Amino acid sequence: MSTAVAAVAAPFGRDVEDNLARIASLVDDARAQGVGLLALPEACLGGYLSVLGAGRDGSHDESPDSLPPAMDLDGPELRRVAELAREMTLVVGFCESDGAERYNSAAAVTGDGVLGVHRKVHQPLGEDAHYAAGSELAAIDSPAGRLGLLICYDKAFPESARALALDGAETIVCVSAWPASRTAASDDLAEDRWTRRFTLFDRARALENQVVWVASNQSGTFGSLRFVASAQVVGPGGDVLATTGTAEGLAVARVDVAAEVAAARRSMFHLRDRRPEVYPSGQEAVLA
């Protein structure tokens, strides 16, 4: 059965109430279009870090009181998201606290509450100064089917999406705060090399795992970062089904996930045709 899935490109900062109001508006727009699965960006509940990578003096411009607000899974912010979600499945990014560590996390939420959480496993330049790394890649069940969740830099590692596909995910949602290049910036975001990489990773991960890929992203600017937007839905053949381009908005595609995935896997099923017995099990030794 076909359903509409959507990915958001929108700006989100430190003001949690403003973020929740923006999410409510986006949910209303998506609901009006019959969307059943809506992916919001990384850090949409409290904003991302204002700089990516160390400054010229080797430090970051973040101080403890300027970091994203830490939130509990059973806290009021995610309860508000659940109230907004109702029958929809929403994926939201936030700074999670477990009482001891802070994590860059994404949660799948419905009106019944939090269905599952992914803690970002792979950390780009300097992010490990503020967040602990996640240590698990596991799919979850939802009203939108079996989902895998990833965050931003996770998608640069084929093993991440592959682990989720092998765990039964037919849709993978990757939420991002993916910036434009800082060392070779282009005035035209569509021509920026990091915009091209964002889209290329999405299409490759969808095709090699034969899954539906839903990629959200921040838009606009925050601190020293300029985000590439480019939210999109990619089919299991690697084709872009909907995109916002480099503008703010909703990328909406109507997809029969089970049928599309089954059709893509009918003759050449990449997961089935793997030969794990010939793949090196100790990549660290190969790279050493």
BARO-691798 format. One record per residue (C-alpha): residue number from 1; x, y, z; residue in three letters. Coordinates in Angstrom, 2 decimals, padded with zeros to 5 digits. Layout:
% BARO-691798
    k        x        y        z    r
  NUM        X        Y        Z  ALA
...
***
This chain:
% BARO-691798
    k        x        y        z    r
    1   000.00   000.00   000.00  MET
    2   001.44   003.36  -000.98  SER
    3   001.90   006.11   001.54  THR
    4   003.49   009.53   001.48  ALA
    5   006.88   009.98   003.09  VAL
    6   008.55   013.35   003.50  ALA
    7   011.86   014.93   004.43  ALA
    8   012.26   018.45   005.81  VAL
    9   014.80   021.14   005.00  ALA
   10   014.38   023.93   007.55  ALA
   11   016.39   026.05   010.03  PRO
   12   016.38   025.27   013.74  PHE
   13   018.27   027.09   016.49  GLY
   14   018.53   027.16   020.28  ARG
   15   014.97   028.40   021.00  ASP
   16   013.12   025.18   021.83  VAL
   17   009.67   026.78   021.84  GLU
   18   010.30   028.32   018.44  ASP
   19   011.52   024.94   017.17  ASN
   20   008.40   023.17   018.45  LEU
   21   006.20   025.78   016.77  ALA
   22   008.05   025.26   013.49  ARG
   23   007.70   021.48   013.85  ILE
   24   003.94   021.89   014.48  ALA
   25   003.60   023.90   011.28  SER
   26   005.60   021.36   009.27  LEU
   27   003.53   018.49   010.69  VAL
   28   000.34   020.30   009.69  ASP
   29   001.65   020.78   006.14  ASP
   30   002.73   017.14   005.93  ALA
   31  -000.54   015.84   007.36  ARG
   32  -002.48   017.84   004.76  ALA
   33  -000.51   015.95   002.10  GLN
   34  -001.24   012.56   003.65  GLY
   35   002.30   012.01   004.95  VAL
   36   002.73   009.00   007.24  GLY
   37   006.49   009.31   007.85  LEU
   38   008.11   012.71   008.35  LEU
   39   011.85   013.19   008.85  ALA
   40   012.92   016.40   010.59  LEU
   41   016.57   017.50   010.69  PRO
   42   019.39   016.62   013.03  GLU
   43   019.27   018.78   016.19  ALA
   44   015.86   020.22   015.30  CYS
   45   014.78   020.43   018.93  LEU
   46   017.70   022.51   020.20  GLY
   47   020.02   023.44   017.37  GLY
   48   023.36   022.01   016.28  TYR
   49   026.85   023.07   017.31  LEU
   50   027.67   026.50   015.99  SER
   51   031.00   025.43   014.54  VAL
   52   032.22   022.21   012.93  LEU
   53   035.88   021.51   013.52  GLY
   54   038.43   023.30   015.65  ALA
   55   039.03   027.01   015.37  GLY
   56   042.36   028.45   014.34  ARG
   57   043.59   028.31   017.92  ASP
   58   042.65   024.62   018.14  GLY
   59   039.55   025.29   020.24  SER
   60   035.81   025.45   019.62  HIS
   61   033.57   028.47   020.04  ASP
   62   031.16   026.41   022.13  GLU
   63   031.01   026.89   025.87  SER
   64   028.94   024.75   028.26  PRO
   65   026.20   027.37   028.46  ASP
   66   025.98   027.72   024.66  SER
   67   025.62   024.01   023.85  LEU
   68   022.31   022.53   022.70  PRO
   69   019.98   021.89   025.64  PRO
   70   020.16   018.29   026.86  ALA
   71   016.84   016.42   026.87  MET
   72   015.58   013.20   028.43  ASP
   73   013.70   010.59   026.43  LEU
   74   010.76   010.90   028.80  ASP
   75   011.07   014.70   029.03  GLY
   76   008.50   017.34   028.05  PRO
   77   010.02   018.10   024.64  GLU
   78   009.53   014.61   023.22  LEU
   79   006.10   014.41   024.85  ARG
   80   005.19   017.54   022.91  ARG
   81   006.49   015.93   019.71  VAL
   82   004.35   012.84   020.41  ALA
   83   001.27   015.05   020.82  GLU
   84   001.99   016.62   017.45  LEU
   85   002.68   013.27   015.77  ALA
   86  -000.57   011.50   016.62  ARG
   87  -000.97   008.91   013.83  GLU
   88   002.21   009.97   012.00  MET
   89   005.73   008.69   012.58  THR
   90   008.10   011.60   013.16  LEU
   91   011.87   011.39   013.31  VAL
   92   013.45   014.24   015.29  VAL
   93   017.01   015.12   016.19  GLY
   94   018.00   016.32   019.65  PHE
   95   020.73   016.36   022.28  CYS
   96   020.01   013.40   024.54  GLU
   97   021.12   013.10   028.14  SER
   98   021.25   009.79   029.97  ASP
   99   022.34   011.46   033.18  GLY
  100   026.02   010.84   032.58  ALA
  101   026.70   011.55   028.89  GLU
  102   025.35   013.74   026.11  ARG
  103   024.55   012.17   022.74  TYR
  104   023.62   013.51   019.34  ASN
  105   020.44   011.46   018.93  SER
  106   017.46   010.88   016.69  ALA
  107   014.15   009.47   017.92  ALA
  108   011.24   007.94   016.04  ALA
  109   008.06   009.17   017.73  VAL
  110   004.33   008.60   017.31  THR
  111   001.35   009.60   019.42  GLY
  112   002.13   006.56   021.56  ASP
  113   005.56   007.94   022.45  GLY
  114   009.16   007.13   021.54  VAL
  115   009.50   003.98   019.41  LEU
  116   013.28   003.93   019.25  GLY
  117   016.42   006.06   019.42  VAL
  118   019.66   006.17   017.46  HIS
  119   022.76   007.76   018.95  ARG
  120   025.12   009.09   016.28  LYS
  121   027.92   006.58   015.87  VAL
  122   030.35   008.44   013.61  HIS
  123   031.52   011.88   014.70  GLN
  124   032.97   014.49   012.35  PRO
  125   035.63   017.02   013.23  LEU
  126   035.43   018.02   016.86  GLY
  127   031.96   016.68   017.61  GLU
  128   033.44   014.21   020.08  ASP
  129   034.41   017.18   022.26  ALA
  130   030.73   017.65   023.10  HIS
  131   029.02   014.29   022.54  TYR
  132   029.67   010.68   023.39  ALA
  133   029.47   008.32   020.43  ALA
  134   026.66   005.81   019.98  GLY
  135   027.52   002.14   019.80  SER
  136   024.53   000.43   018.17  GLU
  137   022.94   000.14   014.73  LEU
  138   019.52  -001.54   014.96  ALA
  139   016.26  -001.22   013.02  ALA
  140   012.95  -000.49   014.75  ILE
  141   009.32  -001.28   014.00  ASP
  142   006.92   001.59   013.37  SER
  143   003.54   002.27   011.76  PRO
  144   005.57   003.28   008.70  ALA
  145   007.27  -000.14   008.57  GLY
  146   010.66  -001.30   009.73  ARG
  147   012.92   001.74   009.96  LEU
  148   016.60   002.38   010.31  GLY
  149   017.81   005.70   011.74  LEU
  150   021.12   007.41   010.99  LEU
  151   022.52   010.87   011.65  ILE
  152   024.49   012.93   009.14  CYS
  153   028.12   011.66   009.00  TYR
  154   026.87   008.11   009.66  ASP
  155   025.83   007.92   006.01  LYS
  156   029.42   008.30   004.84  ALA
  157   030.06   004.77   006.13  PHE
  158   028.47   002.01   004.01  PRO
  159   028.56  -000.34   006.99  GLU
  160   026.00   001.80   008.84  SER
  161   023.22   001.50   006.29  ALA
  162   024.16  -002.10   005.52  ARG
  163   023.81  -003.09   009.17  ALA
  164   020.32  -001.58   009.26  LEU
  165   019.27  -003.24   006.00  ALA
  166   020.51  -006.60   007.27  LEU
  167   018.39  -005.99   010.37  ASP
  168   015.32  -005.73   008.17  GLY
  169   015.00  -001.99   007.58  ALA
  170   013.22  -001.25   004.31  GLU
  171   013.25   002.50   004.93  THR
  172   016.28   004.33   006.29  ILE
  173   015.88   007.85   007.62  VAL
  174   019.05   009.92   007.82  CYS
  175   018.66   013.26   009.61  VAL
  176   021.41   015.82   009.08  SER
  177   022.90   019.20   009.86  ALA
  178   025.08   018.92   006.77  TRP
  179   027.02   022.09   005.97  PRO
  180   028.47   023.51   002.81  ALA
  181   032.20   023.34   002.27  SER
  182   034.20   025.73   004.44  ARG
  183   037.48   025.43   002.53  THR
  184   036.25   025.69  -001.06  ALA
  185   032.87   027.35  -000.67  ALA
  186   030.67   028.03  -003.67  SER
  187   028.36   031.02  -003.90  ASP
  188   025.81   028.68  -005.47  ASP
  189   024.88   026.00  -002.93  LEU
  190   023.74   023.70  -005.73  ALA
  191   027.33   023.67  -007.03  GLU
  192   028.96   023.24  -003.64  ASP
  193   031.03   020.07  -003.37  ARG
  194   029.44   019.16  -000.02  TRP
  195   025.98   019.47  -001.54  THR
  196   027.02   016.99  -004.22  ARG
  197   028.42   014.62  -001.59  ARG
  198   025.23   014.82   000.46  PHE
  199   023.15   013.71  -002.52  THR
  200   025.68   011.15  -003.73  LEU
  201   025.83   009.39  -000.36  PHE
  202   022.02   009.23  -000.22  ASP
  203   021.69   007.73  -003.68  ARG
  204   024.50   005.23  -003.17  ALA
  205   023.22   004.02   000.21  ARG
  206   019.69   003.59  -001.17  ALA
  207   020.87   001.69  -004.24  LEU
  208   023.41  -000.61  -002.63  GLU
  209   020.91  -001.69   000.05  ASN
  210   017.79  -001.42  -002.15  GLN
  211   015.87   000.57   000.44  VAL
  212   013.82   003.75   000.50  VAL
  213   016.04   006.52   001.81  TRP
  214   014.61   009.62   003.50  VAL
  215   017.14   012.41   004.08  ALA
  216   016.34   015.58   006.02  SER
  217   018.69   018.48   006.61  ASN
  218   019.01   021.84   008.25  GLN
  219   018.80   024.91   006.01  SER
  220   019.98   028.47   006.43  GLY
  221   022.89   029.31   008.71  THR
  222   023.82   028.76   012.34  PHE
  223   026.96   030.18   013.87  GLY
  224   029.72   029.70   011.34  SER
  225   027.85   027.01   009.40  LEU
  226   025.82   027.32   006.19  ARG
  227   023.65   024.27   005.57  PHE
  228   022.97   022.80   002.13  VAL
  229   019.26   021.91   002.68  ALA
  230   018.72   019.36  -000.15  SER
  231   016.21   017.20   001.74  ALA
  232   015.16   014.30  -000.45  GLN
  233   013.47   010.93  -000.80  VAL
  234   015.40   008.33  -002.80  VAL
  235   013.96   005.08  -004.14  GLY
  236   015.60   001.65  -003.86  PRO
  237   017.00   002.04  -007.36  GLY
  238   018.91   005.16  -006.38  GLY
  239   016.49   007.53  -008.11  ASP
  240   015.59   010.81  -006.42  VAL
  241   011.80   010.77  -006.02  LEU
  242   011.45   014.19  -004.41  ALA
  243   013.80   016.96  -003.32  THR
  244   013.72   020.46  -001.90  THR
  245   016.88   021.37  -003.76  GLY
  246   018.91   023.88  -001.79  THR
  247   015.78   025.64  -000.51  ALA
  248   013.77   025.26   002.68  GLU
  249   010.69   023.05   002.31  GLY
  250   009.21   019.57   002.28  LEU
  251   010.26   016.81  -000.14  ALA
  252   007.21   014.55  -000.41  VAL
  253   006.98   011.28  -002.34  ALA
  254   004.20   008.71  -002.43  ARG
  255   005.80   005.28  -002.21  VAL
  256   004.62   001.72  -001.73  ASP
  257   007.72   000.80   000.25  VAL
  258   007.18  -002.95   000.39  ALA
  259   006.35  -003.19  -003.31  ALA
  260   009.20  -000.92  -004.41  GLU
  261   011.75  -002.75  -002.31  VAL
  262   010.48  -006.15  -003.47  ALA
  263   010.64  -005.07  -007.12  ALA
  264   014.18  -003.75  -006.74  ALA
  265   015.32  -006.99  -005.12  ARG
  266   013.50  -009.39  -007.44  ARG
  267   016.34  -010.25  -009.79  SER
  268   019.47  -008.74  -008.24  MET
  269   019.15  -008.84  -004.45  PHE
  270   022.31  -007.25  -003.09  HIS
  271   021.84  -008.43   000.49  LEU
  272   021.25  -012.03  -000.64  ARG
  273   024.15  -012.02  -003.08  ASP
  274   026.73  -010.89  -000.55  ARG
  275   029.80  -013.10   000.03  ARG
  276   030.71  -012.29   003.64  PRO
  277   033.01  -015.29   003.86  GLU
  278   035.47  -013.59   001.48  VAL
  279   035.31  -010.11   003.00  TYR
  280   038.08  -009.22   005.47  PRO
  281   036.71  -009.38   008.98  SER
  282   039.49  -007.22   010.44  GLY
  283   039.49  -004.04   008.37  GLN
  284   041.62  -002.38   011.02  GLU
  285   044.46  -004.74   010.12  ALA
  286   044.08  -003.89   006.44  VAL
  287   044.22  -000.17   007.14  LEU
  288   047.05  -000.33   009.68  ALA
***
